[in-house]
Amino acid sequence: MDFSSITPNRIIPTVSSYAKEHLLYVQEIGTLTSRSPHVSTRNNIYSFLFLVVIKGSGRFSYLGETVTLKAGDCVFVDCHQPYSHESSANDPWTLNWVHFYGKELLSIYKRYLDNGCSHIFHPDNTGDFLEILRLLYGICASPDASYEIVSNKYLTDLITSAFVLNKNASVKNASMSHKLRDIREYITVHYSEHISLEGLSNLFYISKFHLAREYKKAYGSTLIADLSAIRISHAKYMLRFTESSIEEISAACGFSDSGYFIKVFSKSEGMTPLVYRKKW
């Protein structure tokens, strides 16, 4: 890179082995203002890049696709994959950016993409992202004993905001998300009844295979697992605050028989319902 063509303002922290093992952590963070066109290229590095175009425009290439970025665009990419970006000659840009990593970030990013989110998006307002990047820069500029924990919190906020404010995902999934919310509300209310994927597919006019796939994509767990968790939660309440028998609780919470209830409860809580009642 020709550093005479840019004005970078960056921090490159060195983090602890604890942070690398357990946290999301900053690798580089800063602001870049181009004075003339330059190309930045990366490939096969253990990092993720999040950047916001503050002003100006340029081109960004990733996964064989080149797009024009303008003020207000956001980028969230996996730097294991080759990418490059180049500022416009006529309208040089200013970027706020952070390179970061964490052991669980690959799976988090997969979930991000599975949720319909795009690696390039244009939110209605970049204020949330810019504030998080400002706070991250400040904590990295003047690190104290807690800065790695705080950095982990801010990076988690950054990813969460990307999930929530990615317009591409919200438009694409609006209809399905509404239906999934209705289904989730239904199982929350009707947990004590017999519920099956086939029954729900008939009730909500959706293929049971499509329902199973989209539900897990949206919520990170299967519909049947969530139904079981709802039933177990109600069972725990009854074990603690009623004198109902195991058989009565099993029936009231929608389990087919008490033996199956005990098996599912024990797997979830690591103890039988009676032991749970005594401990709590």
C-alpha positions in Angstrom: 0.0 0.0 0.0 1.2 3.5 -0.8 0.9 5.2 2.6 1.5 8.6 1.0 -2.0 8.4 -0.5 -3.8 8.0 2.9 -4.0 9.5 6.3 -4.5 6.5 8.7 -5.2 6.8 12.4 -5.0 3.4 13.9 -4.3 1.4 17.0 -2.9 -2.2 16.9 -3.4 -3.7 20.3 -1.6 -6.8 21.6 -4.1 -8.9 23.6 -3.6 -11.5 26.2 -3.8 -15.2 25.7 -7.0 -15.2 27.9 -8.7 -12.8 25.4 -7.6 -14.9 22.4 -9.0 -18.0 24.1 -12.3 -16.7 25.5 -13.3 -13.3 24.1 -13.9 -11.3 21.0 -10.9 -9.0 20.6 -9.7 -6.0 18.6 -6.7 -6.6 16.2 -6.7 -3.2 14.6 -9.0 -0.2 14.8 -9.0 3.2 13.2 -10.0 5.8 10.7 -8.7 6.2 7.2 -9.0 9.2 4.9 -7.8 8.8 1.3 -6.1 11.7 -0.5 -5.8 9.8 -3.8 -6.9 6.3 -5.0 -5.1 3.4 -3.4 -5.9 -0.3 -3.2 -5.9 -2.3 0.0 -5.9 -6.1 -0.5 -6.0 -8.9 2.1 -6.4 -12.7 1.9 -6.4 -15.6 4.3 -6.0 -13.9 7.6 -7.7 -14.8 10.8 -9.7 -11.7 11.1 -13.1 -10.2 10.4 -13.5 -6.6 9.1 -16.3 -4.2 9.9 -16.2 -0.8 8.3 -18.4 2.2 7.8 -18.1 4.6 4.9 -18.2 8.0 6.6 -18.0 10.1 3.4 -16.9 9.7 -0.2 -17.1 6.6 -2.3 -15.0 3.6 -3.6 -15.1 0.1 -4.7 -15.1 -3.1 -2.6 -14.4 -6.6 -4.0 -15.3 -9.8 -2.1 -16.2 -13.3 -3.2 -15.8 -12.4 -6.8 -18.1 -9.5 -6.7 -17.2 -5.8 -6.9 -19.6 -3.1 -5.7 -19.5 0.6 -5.3 -19.6 1.8 -1.7 -20.9 5.3 -0.7 -21.4 7.2 2.5 -23.6 5.2 4.9 -22.7 1.8 3.6 -21.4 -0.9 6.1 -19.2 -3.9 5.4 -18.9 -7.0 7.5 -16.6 -9.7 6.0 -14.6 -12.8 6.8 -11.0 -12.0 6.0 -10.1 -15.6 5.5 -11.6 -14.8 2.0 -9.7 -12.5 -0.4 -11.0 -9.0 -0.5 -9.8 -5.5 -1.7 -11.1 -2.0 -1.6 -10.1 1.2 -3.5 -11.1 4.8 -2.9 -12.6 6.8 -5.7 -10.3 9.3 -7.4 -13.0 12.0 -7.7 -14.7 11.4 -4.3 -12.0 10.0 -1.9 -13.5 8.3 1.1 -13.1 8.3 4.9 -13.6 5.0 6.6 -14.1 3.9 10.2 -13.1 0.3 10.7 -12.1 -2.5 13.0 -10.4 -5.8 12.5 -11.4 -8.3 15.2 -11.4 -12.0 16.0 -12.5 -14.6 18.5 -12.7 -18.4 18.5 -16.4 -18.5 18.1 -16.6 -15.8 15.5 -16.7 -18.1 12.5 -19.8 -19.8 13.8 -21.4 -16.5 14.7 -20.7 -15.1 11.2 -22.2 -18.3 9.7 -25.3 -17.6 11.7 -25.3 -14.0 10.5 -25.3 -15.1 6.9 -27.8 -17.9 7.5 -30.1 -15.3 8.9 -30.2 -13.6 5.5 -27.8 -10.8 6.5 -25.5 -9.4 3.8 -21.8 -8.7 4.0 -22.6 -5.2 2.6 -25.7 -3.3 3.7 -27.0 0.2 4.1 -28.8 0.9 7.4 -31.2 3.8 7.9 -28.7 5.3 10.3 -25.0 4.4 11.0 -25.0 6.2 14.4 -25.1 3.1 16.5 -22.1 1.6 14.6 -20.1 4.8 14.7 -20.7 5.2 18.5 -19.6 1.6 19.1 -16.4 2.1 17.0 -15.7 5.4 18.9 -16.0 3.6 22.2 -13.8 0.8 21.0 -11.2 3.2 19.8 -11.2 5.0 23.1 -10.8 1.9 25.2 -8.0 0.6 23.0 -6.2 4.0 23.1 -6.2 4.1 26.9 -6.4 0.4 28.0 -6.9 -0.4 31.6 -7.3 -3.7 33.5 -10.8 -4.3 32.1 -10.3 -3.1 28.6 -10.4 -6.6 27.0 -13.7 -7.5 28.7 -15.1 -4.1 27.7 -13.9 -4.5 24.1 -15.6 -7.9 24.0 -18.8 -6.2 25.1 -18.6 -3.5 22.4 -17.7 -6.0 19.7 -20.7 -8.1 20.7 -22.8 -4.9 20.5 -21.4 -4.3 17.0 -22.4 -7.7 15.8 -25.8 -7.5 17.4 -26.5 -4.2 15.7 -25.4 -5.7 12.4 -28.0 -8.5 12.9 -30.7 -6.0 13.8 -30.1 -3.2 11.4 -29.2 -5.2 8.2 -32.0 -4.0 6.0 -31.3 -6.7 3.4 -32.2 -9.3 5.9 -35.2 -7.5 7.4 -36.8 -7.0 3.9 -36.0 -10.5 2.7 -37.3 -12.2 5.8 -40.2 -9.9 6.9 -43.1 -12.3 5.9 -41.4 -15.4 7.2 -40.3 -13.7 10.5 -43.9 -12.7 11.1 -45.2 -16.2 10.6 -42.4 -17.7 12.8 -43.2 -15.2 15.6 -46.9 -16.3 15.4 -45.8 -20.0 15.6 -43.6 -19.3 18.6 -46.3 -17.5 20.3 -48.7 -20.4 19.6 -46.4 -23.0 21.2 -45.8 -20.7 24.2 -49.6 -20.5 24.8 -50.6 -24.1 23.8 -47.5 -26.0 25.2 -49.8 -28.3 27.3 -51.5 -29.6 24.2 -50.3 -32.2 21.6 -48.1 -30.2 19.2 -46.3 -31.6 16.1 -44.5 -30.2 13.1 -47.2 -31.6 10.9 -50.0 -30.1 12.9 -48.3 -26.7 12.9 -47.7 -26.9 9.2 -51.4 -27.5 8.6 -52.4 -24.7 11.0 -50.1 -22.1 9.6 -50.1 -23.2 5.9 -46.4 -23.9 5.7 -44.4 -27.0 4.7 -43.2 -28.8 7.8 -39.7 -29.2 6.3 -39.6 -25.5 5.4 -40.9 -24.6 8.9 -38.2 -26.8 10.6 -35.5 -25.2 8.5 -36.6 -21.6 8.8 -37.3 -21.9 12.5 -33.8 -23.2 13.3 -32.3 -20.5 11.0 -34.2 -17.7 12.9 -33.9 -18.9 16.5 -30.8 -21.1 16.5 -32.6 -24.2 17.9 -35.2 -26.6 16.6 -38.9 -25.9 17.2 -39.3 -29.2 19.1 -36.3 -28.3 21.4 -37.9 -24.9 22.1 -41.3 -26.5 22.8 -39.6 -28.9 25.2 -37.8 -26.0 27.0 -41.1 -24.2 27.4 -42.6 -27.3 28.9 -39.7 -27.9 31.3 -39.9 -24.2 32.5 -43.5 -24.7 33.4 -42.7 -28.0 35.0 -40.0 -26.4 37.2 -42.5 -23.7 38.3 -45.1 -26.4 39.3 -42.4 -28.5 41.1 -41.4 -25.5 43.2 -44.8 -23.8 43.9 -47.4 -26.5 43.8 -48.0 -29.9 45.5 -48.9 -31.6 42.2 -47.6 -35.1 41.7 -45.1 -35.9 38.9 -47.9 -37.5 36.9 -50.1 -34.4 37.2 -47.2 -32.1 36.3 -46.3 -34.3 33.3 -49.9 -34.1 32.0 -50.3 -30.4 32.7 -47.1 -29.6 30.8 -47.9 -31.6 27.6 -45.7 -34.7 28.1 -47.1 -37.9 26.8 -46.4 -39.8 30.0 -44.5 -39.3 33.3 -41.7 -41.7 32.3 -40.9 -39.6 29.3 -41.2 -36.4 31.3 -38.7 -37.7 33.8 -36.3 -38.6 31.0 -36.5 -35.2 29.3 -36.4 -33.3 32.5 -33.3 -35.2 33.8 -31.5 -34.6 30.5 -32.3 -30.9 30.6 -31.6 -30.2 34.3 -29.1 -32.9 35.2 -31.4 -34.2 37.9 -34.8 -35.9 38.3 -37.9 -33.8 38.9 -38.1 -35.0 42.5 -34.4 -34.1 43.2 -35.1 -30.7 41.6 -38.1 -30.2 43.9 -36.0 -31.0 47.0 -33.1 -28.8 46.0 -35.3 -25.8 45.1 
